[in-house]
Amino acid sequence: MAPPPAKATGKQAKKPPVVPLNNGISVTKEANFSQWYQEVVTKCELVEYYTEVGSAYTDELFSKASSMHIWNTIRTWFQNRIEQMGVEETSFPMFLSAKSLEKEKEHVEGFAPELAWVTRAGDKDLEVPVAVRPTSEAVMYPYYAKWIRSHRDLPFRLNQWNSVVRWETKQTTPFLRSREFMWQEGHTAHLTEQLAEKEVLEILELYAGVYEQLLAVPVVRGKYVVAFSRFVPILIWVSLTYPDLAIGRQKTKNSPADIGHRRVKDLSRLQDAVYKEQLLISFPSALGQNFSKMFDITVEDPNQKGEKIFVWQNSWGLSTRVIGVMVMIHSDNKGLVLPPRVSKFQVVIIPVGLTAKTTDEVRENLAKQVQDLAGSLKEIQVRTEVDNREGYTPGFKFADWEMKGVPLRLEFGPKDAANSVVTYSRRDTGFKGTIPLAEVASQVPALLEKIQQDMYDKANEDFTSHRLIINDWTEVIPALNARNVVVIPFCGEPSCEELIKEKTKSDEHRELGPDGKPQPSMGMKSLCIPFDQPSGLVQGETKCLNPECGKFAKSWVMFGRSY
């Protein structure tokens, strides 16, 4: 938060306040990732802590407009595309009964410790306590059974944007672990398994688009290794630079949408999580017929009169976790670095070169030119802000907007006006240059697109340089010790993976925990079967890379060490 501006005395303002060092980011990303992340999301005005409920911190994710803008941009982009698929928007109640939960007991079992119950209204106890939804299957599916009467009603597709509550009892982490978070949850029903799987891949590609096209975050498309015989696609993001970015994935019988959101440990305790060097970020789930059997969602078989068949269902969800991923990937020791496509302000214009000797006429002319410049950018849909705050030096404003992550800063003063140029500075690289005033309307949008692409390319370079395709077992452990993930031929057998896990444990390369003590390495685990398979694996010829296995490999599989 910026200090209050200096009070003016007559025409001259006092010297702008000296900003304490701790007003910016006080730690480096490399030295203390957990504290760095907490400072970035709070000091850069994405979130505000709300401490009124219980003794643990709970983060109010949208108390700041910039994060809400990011989420609304994602929402608009995604909503437009699922509408083209025929998905309709809906809004179901936030409360559900114990009876409803009992019907899907196995599914909600993992949520049970986190259910928030309403037991009183005013000064009276409720006869039947109700829970605040942790997810909406139990609310929605009884009505699917009512509304879906014929195979002609299929596909049946609904999506809702809402917030859900999972009552975390430990310290929360903004965007990654919170008691209440916003998301979308899509729930669809289909006549056949093949049609359901087709939709899952379409949604997976839309989720990839959110990360790659909007947030400039590269992802791996793939499916669970445990699903060699079952279709469970996922997106994985890999970071080897900062091991604390790890958040563990959860194995679940029914794979409800975005289930990983409820098991993220606070960043200072990420050693408790699995999959150190990857983050499960999205997986649309092919639910099969599990829920249609629970809730009796059936239609008459169009190919066999009089026979009922249970519909095939999908659920898919994308939450505000995406904002946390974006922050972790791109931001630096100065603060946020925002991709232009989601930044609330893409350009900030800062008047410069004004001194105590500057005449009123020059000031007025410069102010008019700055407003004209801002207006020309707004006319071409460039989100622009002019920083006219009094009592602050340009240097302070530069640092303030750098911390907030605005992609492009334009500096305009009397010298720029005389030369008919505007000076620019890129937030992502710090590169400075000038643009002729006559070319601002064409060059600024092009520069913003270049920043977006360069941010993706930089992240992707790190992303791909640490994914090694390996055909020799002796290369595996050195690669893991160098913080790489490996892609190897693998048979897919759980017993073989357990053996691989044991063989790749390392006492020599252990991360330090929050207590300063080395944390045990748990060996490498399978992350996913990438859809984009490397060449060179021949079915029935290529052996599993595990030297103690001997079975034929089924596919290339990405593995990473856990801590």
C-alpha distance (Angstrom), angle and dihedral (degrees) to the residues before:
residue distance angle dihedral
M1 . . .
A2 3.79 . .
P3 3.83 118.9 .
P4 3.81 116.7 -110.4
P5 3.81 113.3 -82.8
A6 3.78 118.7 -99.8
K7 3.78 114.9 -92.9
A8 3.80 115.3 -111.8
T9 3.80 122.2 -122.4
G10 3.78 111.2 -158.6
K11 3.79 109.3 -46.2
Q12 3.79 96.2 -27.8
A13 3.79 124.0 73.7
K14 3.74 120.7 -143.1
K15 3.77 118.6 -106.4
P16 3.81 108.7 -69.9
P17 3.79 114.2 -100.2
V18 3.77 119.8 -90.5
V19 3.78 106.7 -112.7
P20 3.83 113.6 -133.7
L21 3.79 114.6 -120.9
N22 3.78 91.3 -119.8
N23 3.79 90.0 61.0
G24 3.80 86.2 79.9
I25 3.79 128.5 45.3
S26 3.80 105.3 -49.5
V27 3.82 99.7 -166.8
T28 3.76 134.5 43.9
K29 3.77 125.9 -112.2
E30 3.79 89.5 -123.9
A31 3.81 97.8 49.0
N32 3.80 101.7 44.1
F33 3.76 113.9 4.6
S34 3.80 95.7 177.2
Q35 3.80 95.5 55.1
W36 3.80 91.1 39.4
Y37 3.80 91.1 55.8
Q38 3.81 93.2 47.0
E39 3.81 91.2 50.2
V40 3.79 94.2 46.7
V41 3.80 95.5 53.3
T42 3.81 93.3 45.0
K43 3.81 105.0 35.0
C44 3.79 91.5 41.7
E45 3.80 88.3 55.2
L46 3.78 102.8 -114.7
V47 3.81 96.7 122.6
E48 3.76 142.1 8.4
Y49 3.79 124.2 -148.1
Y50 3.79 115.4 -116.4
T51 3.80 109.8 -158.5
E52 3.79 103.0 172.6
V53 3.82 97.1 98.5
G54 3.79 116.3 74.3
S55 3.76 125.3 -42.8
A56 3.79 97.4 -66.2
Y57 3.77 124.0 82.0
T58 3.75 115.7 -105.3
D59 3.74 118.6 -168.6
E60 3.79 121.9 -130.9
L61 3.75 96.4 -149.6
F62 3.75 99.7 -165.0
S63 3.75 105.7 41.3
K64 3.80 85.6 110.6
A65 3.78 123.9 65.9
S66 3.80 97.2 -139.2
S67 3.81 95.0 64.0
M68 3.78 90.9 43.8
H69 3.80 88.9 54.1
I70 3.81 90.4 52.9
W71 3.81 91.6 50.1
N72 3.81 93.0 46.3
T73 3.80 90.6 50.2
I74 3.79 89.7 53.3
R75 3.78 91.0 45.0
T76 3.80 94.1 51.8
W77 3.80 93.0 46.5
F78 3.79 94.0 47.9
Q79 3.81 96.6 40.0
N80 3.80 92.5 53.5
R81 3.78 91.0 53.8
I82 3.78 99.2 45.9
E83 3.80 89.5 48.2
Q84 3.80 87.2 58.8
M85 3.82 86.9 55.1
G86 3.79 90.6 55.2
V87 3.81 97.6 -102.8
E88 3.81 112.1 148.7
E89 3.78 125.8 -148.8
T90 3.79 120.3 -118.9
S91 3.80 141.1 164.5
F92 3.80 122.5 -143.4
P93 3.83 127.1 -171.3
M94 3.79 119.1 -84.1
F95 3.82 95.5 -134.3
L96 3.78 128.8 78.4
S97 3.77 133.5 179.4
A98 3.77 130.6 -118.1
K99 3.80 87.3 -115.4
S100 3.79 91.0 58.8
L101 3.78 90.9 48.9
E102 3.78 91.9 50.1
K103 3.80 90.6 59.7
E104 3.80 90.8 61.8
K105 3.78 95.6 33.2
E106 3.79 96.1 146.3
H107 3.79 92.6 49.2
V108 3.81 96.3 50.9
E109 3.78 96.1 37.6
G110 3.78 91.0 98.4
F111 3.80 90.5 50.4
A112 3.82 95.1 50.3
P113 3.83 97.4 96.8
E114 3.80 89.1 49.4
L115 3.80 100.0 47.2
A116 3.80 113.8 121.0
W117 3.82 111.2 -145.5
V118 3.80 128.0 -157.1
T119 3.80 107.2 -147.9
R120 3.82 103.8 160.0
A121 3.80 138.0 46.2
G122 3.79 111.4 -164.7
D123 3.80 106.9 -42.8
K124 3.81 95.9 -24.4
D125 3.77 130.6 88.4
L126 3.77 115.2 -123.6
E127 3.79 114.6 -113.6
V128 3.79 88.8 -140.2
P129 3.82 115.5 28.0
V130 3.78 115.2 -140.4
A131 3.79 130.1 -151.2
V132 3.78 127.0 -134.8
R133 3.79 106.8 -119.7
P134 3.81 117.3 -97.6
T135 3.82 85.8 -175.9
S136 3.80 131.4 -12.2
E137 3.80 110.4 -117.5
A138 3.80 93.1 104.6
V139 3.81 91.0 48.2
M140 3.78 98.0 45.8
Y141 3.79 108.6 33.6
P142 3.82 99.0 66.8
Y143 3.81 85.7 62.1
Y144 3.77 92.3 47.2
A145 3.80 86.5 59.2
K146 3.80 88.6 51.6
W147 3.81 98.5 44.1
I148 3.81 100.9 39.7
R149 3.80 103.4 75.2
S150 3.79 102.9 147.5
H151 3.77 140.8 24.2
R152 3.80 84.4 -111.0
D153 3.82 87.8 70.0
L154 3.80 89.1 63.7
P155 2.92 137.0 135.6
F156 3.79 89.7 44.3
R157 3.80 110.0 -172.4
L158 3.80 129.6 179.6
N159 3.78 132.2 165.6
Q160 3.78 130.5 -175.9
W161 3.79 133.4 -170.0
N162 3.78 110.2 -145.4
S163 3.76 146.3 125.0
V164 3.78 124.9 -97.9
V165 3.79 130.8 -161.7
R166 3.79 126.4 -134.2
W167 3.77 108.0 172.0
E168 3.78 102.7 -133.2
T169 3.79 111.9 -164.3
K170 3.79 96.3 -162.5
Q171 3.78 132.0 64.7
T172 3.76 111.8 -62.4
T173 3.79 129.0 -133.7
P174 3.82 119.0 -143.9
F175 3.80 112.9 -100.7
L176 3.81 92.7 -9.1
R177 3.79 104.9 61.6
S178 3.78 118.5 13.6
R179 3.77 139.3 145.3
E180 3.77 92.8 -127.8
F181 3.77 124.8 25.0
M182 3.76 137.6 165.6
W183 3.78 122.8 -119.4
Q184 3.74 144.8 142.1
E185 3.78 120.5 -110.1
G186 3.76 121.4 -165.6
H187 3.80 121.0 -164.5
T188 3.78 119.9 -173.6
A189 3.80 138.5 172.6
H190 3.81 127.2 -151.3
L191 3.77 139.1 -175.7
T192 3.80 96.8 -126.3
E193 3.77 139.2 26.1
Q194 3.80 90.3 -120.1
L195 3.81 92.8 56.8
A196 3.80 90.9 48.3
E197 3.80 91.8 50.8
K198 3.81 91.3 48.7
E199 3.80 90.1 57.0
V200 3.80 92.3 47.4
L201 3.79 90.5 58.7
E202 3.80 91.0 48.0
I203 3.81 91.1 52.8
L204 3.80 91.6 44.8
E205 3.79 88.9 56.3
L206 3.81 91.0 50.1
Y207 3.80 90.4 51.8
A208 3.79 89.0 50.0
G209 3.80 87.3 51.8
V210 3.81 91.3 55.5
Y211 3.79 90.6 54.7
E212 3.78 99.7 38.0
Q213 3.81 103.8 33.1
L214 3.81 100.9 34.1
L215 3.81 106.5 23.6
A216 3.84 98.7 30.2
V217 3.80 90.5 -128.8
P218 3.83 118.8 140.1
V219 3.79 118.3 -139.2
V220 3.80 139.7 -173.5
R221 3.77 116.5 -122.5
G222 3.76 113.0 -147.4
K223 3.78 147.5 113.2
Y224 3.78 136.5 -102.6
V225 3.77 116.3 -80.9
V226 3.80 88.9 -136.8
A227 3.78 85.3 61.5
F228 3.81 99.8 66.5
S229 3.79 85.0 126.1
R230 3.82 95.5 29.7
F231 3.78 134.2 58.3
V232 3.82 111.4 -118.7
P233 3.83 110.0 144.6
I234 3.79 121.4 -167.3
L235 3.79 143.1 176.3
I236 3.79 118.5 -128.7
W237 3.77 127.4 -167.5
V238 3.80 116.2 -159.5
S239 3.79 127.6 -154.6
L240 3.76 123.3 172.9
T241 3.79 98.1 168.6
Y242 3.79 97.4 72.4
P243 3.81 114.2 30.2
D244 3.80 93.0 -167.1
L245 3.80 88.9 71.7
A246 3.78 88.8 81.7
I247 3.76 119.4 118.9
G248 3.76 120.2 175.7
R249 3.75 126.6 -119.7
Q250 3.77 121.9 -134.6
K251 3.76 128.4 -130.5
T252 3.76 111.7 -139.3
K253 3.74 135.4 170.8
N254 3.78 95.6 -128.6
S255 3.81 100.5 24.7
P256 3.84 99.5 -139.6
A257 3.77 114.5 -156.3
D258 3.81 117.0 -74.8
I259 3.81 92.0 -9.3
G260 3.79 90.3 159.5
H261 3.82 88.6 75.8
R262 3.78 91.8 77.1
R263 3.77 97.7 54.1
V264 3.79 104.3 48.2
K265 3.78 111.3 128.0
D266 3.79 120.4 -139.0
L267 3.77 108.4 -89.2
S268 3.78 95.1 -108.8
R269 3.81 89.0 60.2
L270 3.76 101.7 41.4
Q271 3.78 90.4 126.9
D272 3.81 84.2 78.7
A273 3.79 88.6 64.2
V274 3.78 127.7 78.6
Y275 3.78 131.7 -126.1
K276 3.78 96.6 46.0
E277 3.75 98.0 -167.6
Q278 3.77 102.4 41.0
L279 3.75 139.8 51.5
L280 3.77 124.3 -146.7
I281 3.77 101.1 -138.2
S282 3.79 108.1 168.3
F283 3.73 140.9 1.5
P284 3.79 126.3 172.0
S285 3.78 103.9 -149.1
A286 3.76 128.0 -134.5
L287 3.81 97.1 -148.9
G288 3.77 95.0 -172.9
Q289 3.80 112.7 -156.4
N290 3.82 97.4 -44.0
F291 3.78 96.1 109.0
S292 3.79 97.1 34.7
K293 3.81 87.1 58.7
M294 3.81 91.8 47.4
F295 3.80 93.0 50.2
D296 3.81 98.8 29.4
I297 3.80 96.3 -118.8
T298 3.80 102.4 170.8
V299 3.78 141.9 153.6
E300 3.77 133.1 -169.6
D301 3.78 112.9 -90.9
P302 3.84 105.1 -108.9
N303 3.81 89.7 -150.2
Q304 3.79 97.6 47.8
K305 3.78 116.8 39.8
G306 3.78 115.8 -135.7
E307 3.80 94.5 17.4
K308 3.80 119.3 116.3
I309 3.78 121.7 -146.0
F310 3.77 129.2 -168.3
V311 3.79 113.6 -120.3
W312 3.79 122.7 -116.6
Q313 3.79 113.7 -118.6
N314 3.78 140.1 -159.2
S315 3.77 131.7 -167.6
W316 3.77 124.6 -168.9
G317 3.77 133.5 176.2
L318 3.78 139.6 -179.8
S319 3.79 119.0 -169.3
T320 3.79 140.8 -173.2
R321 3.79 86.9 -86.6
V322 3.81 84.7 94.1
I323 3.80 89.4 72.0
G324 3.80 91.3 55.2
V325 3.80 90.7 50.1
M326 3.80 90.5 51.2
V327 3.81 91.9 50.0
M328 3.80 92.7 49.7
I329 3.79 94.3 47.7
H330 3.79 102.2 47.2
S331 3.79 110.5 20.7
D332 3.80 123.4 98.3
N333 3.78 142.0 -169.8
K334 3.80 92.1 -69.3
G335 3.81 92.2 56.8
L336 3.78 135.8 -103.2
V337 3.78 124.3 12.2
L338 3.80 107.9 -165.8
P339 3.81 127.7 -164.6
P340 3.82 108.6 -120.8
R341 3.80 94.4 -124.2
V342 3.81 93.0 64.3
S343 3.81 103.2 27.6
K344 3.81 114.4 114.2
F345 3.81 88.7 -138.1
Q346 3.78 116.6 29.0
V347 3.81 93.9 -176.6
V348 3.79 132.7 27.9
I349 3.82 118.9 -166.0
I350 3.80 116.8 -152.5
P351 3.83 121.1 -170.8
V352 3.82 110.5 -134.5
G353 3.79 140.4 177.0
L354 3.81 97.1 50.1
T355 3.80 116.5 137.5
A356 3.78 137.6 170.8
K357 3.81 87.7 -89.8
T358 3.80 94.4 54.8
T359 3.81 109.6 114.4
D360 3.78 123.2 -124.5
E361 3.80 89.4 -116.1
V362 3.80 92.4 57.0
R363 3.81 90.7 46.0
E364 3.80 92.1 51.0
N365 3.80 93.5 46.6
L366 3.80 91.4 48.3
A367 3.81 92.1 48.6
K368 3.80 90.1 52.2
Q369 3.80 92.3 48.4
V370 3.81 90.9 49.4
Q371 3.79 91.4 51.6
D372 3.81 90.7 47.1
L373 3.80 89.2 50.7
A374 3.80 91.7 50.0
G375 3.79 91.2 46.2
S376 3.80 92.7 52.4
L377 3.80 90.1 53.2
K378 3.79 94.2 46.6
E379 3.80 89.6 51.5
I380 3.79 89.2 62.4
Q381 3.83 91.9 46.7
V382 3.80 97.2 -102.2
R383 3.81 107.1 147.2
T384 3.80 102.0 -126.0
E385 3.81 136.0 -179.8
V386 3.81 127.8 -170.2
D387 3.81 115.2 -149.4
N388 3.79 104.5 -145.7
R389 3.80 95.6 155.3
E390 3.78 111.4 147.7
G391 3.78 123.0 -137.5
Y392 3.80 95.7 34.9
T393 3.78 127.1 102.8
P394 3.81 119.8 -127.6
G395 3.81 87.2 -114.1
F396 3.79 91.4 58.9
K397 3.80 91.0 47.7
F398 3.81 91.2 49.3
A399 3.81 90.9 54.1
D400 3.80 92.9 43.5
W401 3.80 94.3 53.2
E402 3.79 91.5 41.9
M403 3.79 88.5 56.6
K404 3.81 90.6 49.7
G405 3.78 90.3 52.8
V406 3.82 102.4 -125.6
P407 3.83 104.2 172.3
L408 3.81 99.7 -135.6
R409 3.80 132.0 28.5
L410 3.80 120.6 -163.4
E411 3.81 118.4 -161.0
F412 3.79 117.9 -162.0
G413 3.78 127.1 179.5
P414 3.81 140.9 148.2
K415 3.83 92.3 -77.8
D416 3.81 91.3 51.0
A417 3.80 89.8 48.6
A418 3.80 91.2 50.7
N419 3.80 90.5 52.1
S420 3.84 93.9 41.6
V421 3.81 92.1 -124.1
V422 3.77 138.4 111.3
T423 3.81 122.6 -142.2
Y424 3.80 117.6 -131.7
S425 3.80 135.4 -165.9
R426 3.80 125.1 -165.0
R427 3.80 116.6 -136.8
D428 3.80 94.7 -152.1
T429 3.82 97.9 53.7
G430 3.81 104.9 10.6
F431 3.81 89.4 -126.7
K432 3.81 114.8 156.2
G433 3.78 130.2 -155.3
T434 3.78 143.9 138.8
I435 3.80 133.8 -103.4
P436 3.82 124.1 -158.7
L437 3.80 109.3 -114.3
A438 3.79 90.0 -126.2
E439 3.83 89.8 59.3
V440 3.81 100.4 44.1
A441 3.82 93.4 102.4
S442 3.80 91.8 56.3
Q443 3.79 102.8 32.0
V444 3.82 100.7 46.2
P445 3.85 96.1 57.5
A446 3.81 89.4 45.4
L447 3.79 90.6 49.4
L448 3.81 91.7 50.3
E449 3.80 90.2 52.3
K450 3.80 89.8 49.5
I451 3.80 90.4 51.3
Q452 3.81 89.8 51.0
Q453 3.80 91.9 50.2
D454 3.80 94.2 43.0
M455 3.81 91.0 52.1
Y456 3.79 90.2 52.6
D457 3.80 92.3 45.7
K458 3.80 92.4 50.3
A459 3.80 92.2 50.0
N460 3.79 91.3 44.7
E461 3.80 92.4 51.0
D462 3.79 90.1 57.0
F463 3.79 89.1 40.8
T464 3.81 96.2 54.7
S465 3.81 99.2 34.4
H466 3.80 90.3 66.2
R467 3.81 97.3 48.5
L468 3.79 106.8 87.9
I469 3.80 125.2 -170.7
I470 3.80 105.7 -142.5
N471 3.81 131.1 -170.3
D472 3.81 98.2 169.5
W473 3.80 120.4 70.6
T474 3.82 92.1 -149.2
E475 3.81 88.7 66.2
V476 3.81 95.2 55.2
I477 3.81 102.5 79.9
P478 3.84 95.4 43.1
A479 3.80 88.0 51.0
L480 3.80 91.8 50.5
N481 3.80 91.7 46.5
A482 3.80 87.9 55.3
R483 3.83 89.4 56.2
N484 3.75 97.5 -104.6
V485 3.75 130.7 136.8
V486 3.78 115.6 -133.7
V487 3.78 132.8 -140.6
I488 3.81 110.0 -150.4
P489 3.81 140.0 165.5
F490 3.81 106.0 -93.9
C491 3.79 135.7 -177.2
G492 3.80 95.1 -145.4
E493 3.80 96.2 -128.3
P494 3.84 114.8 142.6
S495 3.81 90.9 -142.6
C496 3.80 89.9 55.0
E497 3.79 91.3 50.2
E498 3.80 90.3 52.2
L499 3.79 89.1 53.1
I500 3.81 91.3 48.3
K501 3.79 89.2 50.7
E502 3.80 91.1 54.7
K503 3.79 93.8 45.3
T504 3.81 93.3 52.7
K505 3.78 100.2 49.5
S506 3.78 112.1 120.2
D507 3.79 130.7 -163.7
E508 3.79 91.3 -177.9
H509 3.81 98.0 60.8
R510 3.78 106.1 45.5
E511 3.79 127.7 149.3
L512 3.80 119.5 -125.6
G513 3.78 114.9 -113.1
P514 3.82 127.1 -141.9
D515 3.80 88.8 -85.5
G516 3.80 90.7 56.9
K517 3.80 92.8 -111.6
P518 3.81 123.7 122.7
Q519 3.78 113.4 -97.7
P520 3.80 119.7 -136.9
S521 3.79 117.5 -101.1
M522 3.79 110.6 -127.3
G523 3.77 96.0 -161.9
M524 3.77 126.8 -114.3
K525 3.79 123.8 -50.4
S526 3.75 133.3 -167.6
L527 3.80 113.2 -90.7
C528 3.78 102.7 -178.1
I529 3.78 147.4 -42.1
P530 3.82 101.4 -106.0
F531 3.77 114.5 -133.0
D532 3.80 86.8 -143.0
Q533 3.80 98.3 69.5
P534 3.81 121.0 -165.2
S535 3.79 117.0 -123.8
G536 3.79 124.7 -107.8
L537 3.80 103.1 64.3
V538 3.80 111.2 117.4
Q539 3.80 116.3 -165.5
G540 3.79 111.0 -121.8
E541 3.81 92.6 13.1
T542 3.82 110.7 54.4
K543 3.80 111.7 79.9
C544 3.79 126.9 -142.4
L545 3.81 107.7 -92.3
N546 3.80 92.5 -125.0
P547 3.82 101.4 102.2
E548 3.81 91.1 -147.8
C549 3.80 95.0 52.4
G550 3.80 110.2 68.3
K551 3.81 95.1 -174.0
F552 3.78 123.8 121.6
A553 3.79 117.3 -95.6
K554 3.80 117.1 -112.5
S555 3.80 97.3 -163.9
W556 3.77 146.7 -26.8
V557 3.81 109.2 -76.5
M558 3.79 129.7 -166.9
F559 3.81 114.6 -128.8
G560 3.79 131.4 -174.6
R561 3.77 134.2 -177.2
S562 3.80 119.0 -107.2
Y563 3.79 126.8 -147.2
